[in-house]
Amino acid sequence: MKEYQLYATMGAGFESVVNKELQGMGYQTKVENGRVFFKGTQEDIVRTNLWLRTADRIKILLKEFKATDFDTLFDQVHNYNWAELLPVDAKFPVQGRAIKSKLHSEPDVQSIVKKAIVNKMIEQYHRRVFLPETGSEYPLDIHIYKNIARLSLDTTGASLFKRGYRVEHGGAPLKENFAAGLLKLTPYNGTHPLIDPMTGSGTLAIEAALIAKNIAPGTWRKFAFDGFDWFDANLHKEALEKAKAEVKELEAPIWASDIDQSVLEIAKLNAHNAGVLQDIRFKQVAVKDFATDLENGIIIANPPYGKRLKDRESAEELYREMGKVLRPLSSFSQYYLTADPNFEKCFGAKATKKRKLFNGNLRVDFYQYWANRRKK
């Protein structure tokens, strides 16, 4: 089976998390900003798309070359054997990024690459002029950094955070792969209790249940490779059957609570769609009234943070309540994501460790409070 140079893309700050996932799956890796490279066959393309919890996309690196002028860019793209990759009716959108490079106009870079591919395909397929682009989508991208161009094919399609279990609603919930990334920054593996006392639409609790039960996060969706005419269609079906046979029973409880009953109903629907409704104990309760008899586990939450002054005041009041109620639960390691720089002060304790992340474009901190003692 042909081996490809593959790479996973991810949000800023999650390179080491994705790298650990890939190494855990047995791949030899090379890490760059925003990318982790590895080699693999079609089988590996299916496996990584299906199983990676924290990545955004899996791409095939088609070609890498130096390009400081448009002629070189055109020639290098034109020299690729496009008929091997794209059928005559392929729809092939080209996305372009150019950073710290002589060729800095992204629209020009995109259109030159598109033109070079079209010209080559017209030659290869003996067309007069017209390519219909009515078939399956083959998403291409050109990325130029410091004059080094990389031409890639995206095997994923819609980003991997689009698991397919979440119903859309208002507010700004955590993306699924971001939530999984936060969980992977904790020691959580399903053998100890997990509590999310501000669960919102339930993403952290659901992703925790998927980890604990060994459910592949890509179970419910299709991928771009499903439409590639040269891709072995049986591989996806086989990988899915294998994944479903590897699902485990939940070992330790997962609790998810929120003050808002209507948002809990959405969380329950999401959990139902993900097949883990029976594995999560949902309860309507305000943080100030929260109590648990569980111990030796993980508390993780994405509390609200206010940008406007009035919202910030109520958010900081909530952090004070969290400090009173949750801080005494000292057998739990506790993890809180917020953009508020006053969090530690309001919570009443300095974090063991703080990690800077970006939730979309918003800079946030992941405050980590490690447990003092763990009773055997």
N, C-alpha and C positions, 0 to 999 in steps of 0.2 A: 504494500500500500504506500502511495506517495507520502513523503514527509514534508510538512510545511513549516516555515518559520512563522510562529504565531505570537501574538501578544495580547494581554488583557489590559484594558484601560480602567481607571478608577478615579474616584474623587480625590482631591488633594488631601494628603495626610493618611491615606489608607493603603499606600504602596506596600508597607511591611505586612499588613494584614492579608492582602491578596497574595503576596509572595508566600506567606506561611500556609495559606490554603492550598496553593499550587504545589508547594513542596510536600505538603501532607498527602497530596494525591499522587506523589511519586515523580513529579517533573523537576528537571534541572532548570534553574531560572537565572535570569539576569535582570536586575532592577534599574529603572531610570525614573525620572520624575514623571508621574502619571501613567507609567507603563511597566508591565512585567513581561519579559520575553521568555518563551519556551518553545520547544519543538514538538510537533505531533501530527498524527494522521487525521483523516475524517472522523475516525472513532473518538479521537481526543477533542476534536471541535465539538462533537455532540456532548461528550462527557463534561467538558468545562462549562459549556453553555447551560447544561442541565443542573450542574452541582455547585458552581461557584456562588457563594452567598453575598460577597462583598464587592465584586467587580461590576463595571458598567457594560463592557462589550468585549467580545473576542474577535480579533481581526487577523487576517492573513497578510503578512508583509510580502507584497508582490515584487517590489524592486526598491533599491536604495541607491541614490546617485547624487553627485554634486551638481547644482544648477545655479549659476549666477546670471544667466540671461534666458530670455524666452525661447530662443532657437534651441538651446541645449535641452530645456524642459520639454519642448515639443518633440525633438528627436528621440530623447530617452523614453518618453511615453509611447511614441509611435513604434519604437523598436520591440516593444513587448508583443508576445503572441496572444492577441486579444481573442481570436477565434477559439482558442483553447478554453478560455474562461467564460466568454459571453456568447450565448446563442444569438442568431440574427435579430430576433425580436426582443432581446433583453432591454429592460428599462434600467438605465445605469446613471442615477444621479451622482454628481461629483461634488463633494464638500471640500473646501480648501481652508488651510490655515497657514499663515506665513509669519514667522517671528524672528526678529534680529537677522533679517536676510535682505540681500539686494533686491530680490523679487518680493516686494512687500505688499503689492496690491492683490488682495485675496480674490476679488471678482475676476481680475485678469488671469491669475494663476488657474482658477477653476475653468474658465472658458478655453484657455490654451490646452489644458489637459483633456477636456471634453472633445475639443476639435481634433486633437491628435488621435484619440481613440476612434472617433467617428471615421476619420480618414482611413485609418488602418483597417477598420471593419468593412468599409465600402470596398477596399482593395481585396480583402480576404474572402468576402462573401460575393464578390463580383456584382455588387449593386451599382445602379447608376448613381443615385445621390441619396436615396431616402432610407432611413432606418426607422421602422415603425415604433419601436419602444412600447409595445403593447403587452409584452410578456412579463415574466417574473422580475422582481427587483433585485439588482445586484448593486448594493450601495458601496460606492468607491470613495476613498478620500486621499487627498494629497496634503502632506504636512511638511512644510519647509522650515527648518530650524538651523540658524547659522549656516545657511546656504546648502545644507544637506536635505535632499528631498526624499520623502518616503511615500510610496504609493501602496495603498492597502485596500483590501476588500473586507467589508464588515460582514461577519457571519451571523451576527445576533439579530439585527433589525432594531425594533424598539428596545431601549435600554433594559438591561437585566433587572432593574428595580421594578419594572412592570411585570410583577409575578402573575397577575390576573385574578387575585382574590379580593382586592380592595375595591369597594364601591366608592365612587367619587362623591365628595361632599365639600362643603365650605371649610374654611380654616386652612392651615398649612401643616399637614401631618408630615412626619418624618418619612423620607423615601425608604422603601423596604431594605435596599442594600445598605443604606446609611445606618438603619436600625441594627441590621445584622453585623455591620462593622463595629458599632458600639459594643454589642454583645461579645464580639471576638476580642475586644480590648479588655474584657473581664475574664476571670477563670471559668466562666459558665460553660458546662458541658452536659447539663441535664441531670446530674447526680445530686445536686443540692437544690433547695427551694429557691424560687425567683419571685420577687414581688415588684410590680409596677403600680405605685399608689396614685399616679396621675396619667392613666393609660390613654386618654383621648380616644382615637379610633382604633387603638389596640395593637399598633404595629410592633412595638417592642415585645409584648407578650406573645403575639402570634409567631414572630421570627424565633423567639426563644423555644416555643413548642416545636417548630420545624427542626431546630437544631437538636433538641432533646429526643425527638422521635426519629431522627435521621431521615426526614422527608426532603427530597430534592426540591430546591426552591423554584426550579423551572418546570415542575410537573404539569402546570395548567396552561402552558403557552406554546405558541409556535415560534420558530426562529427564521431568520433570513435564509439560512442554508436549506430549509425545507423546500424552497423554491428553485434552488440551483439544479440545472438539468444534469450536471455531471456528478451530483452528490448521491451516494447510496442511500436510498429512502428507507431501507430496512434498519439502518443503524439507529435512527432516532426511536423507532418502535421497540427495538430490542433493549436499548438503554433504559427506556421508560418502564418496560416490564421488569427489568432487573432492579431498578430503583424501587418500584412498588413492592417487590419481594423483600427489600431490605429495611422496610419501615419497622420501628421498634415500639414497644409500649412505653408510656411515660413512667419514669422512675420516681420523680420528686414533684411536689405540687408547684403550680404556677398560679399566682394570684394577680388579678388586675382590677383596680378600682378607680373610680372617678366620682367627682361631685355631681356630674351632669348625667342624668338618666338617658337623655336623648342621644348623647354621644356614645354612651355604653351600648345602646341598641345597635348603632352602626358598627361598633367594635365586635359585637356578637355576630352580626351578619358577616363581617369580614372573616371572623374565626370559623364560622360555619362554611364559608366558601373555601377556606384553606383546609377544611377537614379536621380542625382541632378544637371545635367548640366544647366538646366533652372534656378536653384536657386543661382548660383554663377556668378558674373560679372567678367569675365576674361579680362585682358587688358595687352598689352605689354607696359611697361613703366619702365624706370630706377628709382631707389630710388631718385636720385637727382632731377628728374622731377615730382615726385609724388605730387599730390594735391587732396584734398577731401573737399566736403561741408558737409559731414556727421559729426555728433558729438555724444558725450556721448556713446561711444562704447569701443571696445577692439581692439588693434593692437597687433598681435602676429606674430613672425617670427623666423625662424631658419636660420640666415644669415650664409654665408660661413665662416669657420675659417681655416686659413692656418697653416699647420704644418711646411712647409719649409719657410725660411725667406722671399723669394720673395712673396710667397702666403700670408704670414702674413702681409706684408706691404700693399698689395692691399686690404686685408680684413679690416685692420685697417683704411685705407682711406675710405672704404665703411661705417664703423662705424661712422666716422666723418660726412659723408654725411647724415647718418641716424639721427645723433644728430641735424644737421642744419634743416632738413626737418620735422622730426617726433616729435622731442621734443616739438616744439611749439604747437602741437595739444593737449593742456593740458586738454581737456574734455575727452580724451581717457585714459583708463588704458592701459599700454604698457608692453609687455612681450617678452623677447628675450632670446633665448637659444644659448649659445656659449661656446667653450672651451678656449677662449682667456682671460687670466687674466687681460688684459689691456682694456677690453670692456668699463667699466665705464669712464675711463680717455678719451678714444677716443670719446665716445658718449656725454661726457660733463656733465654728472650728475651721482650722486651716486644713486643706486637703493634703493627703499623703503625697499625691502627685496630680499634676494638672496637665492636660494635653490640649494643644491648640488644634482646632479643626475648622473646616468651612462647611456649613449647612447651606448648600446653594452658594450664594455670594456673601452670606452672613458669617462673620467670624464668630466662633463660639468656643467655649472652653468645656472640656470634659473633666469634671472634678471627681477625683477618686479618693475614697476614704476606705482604707483597708481594715479588715476586722482585727481587733486586738487579740481575741482568743477564739479558738475553735474547739469546743468540747468534743471529745471523741465519742 
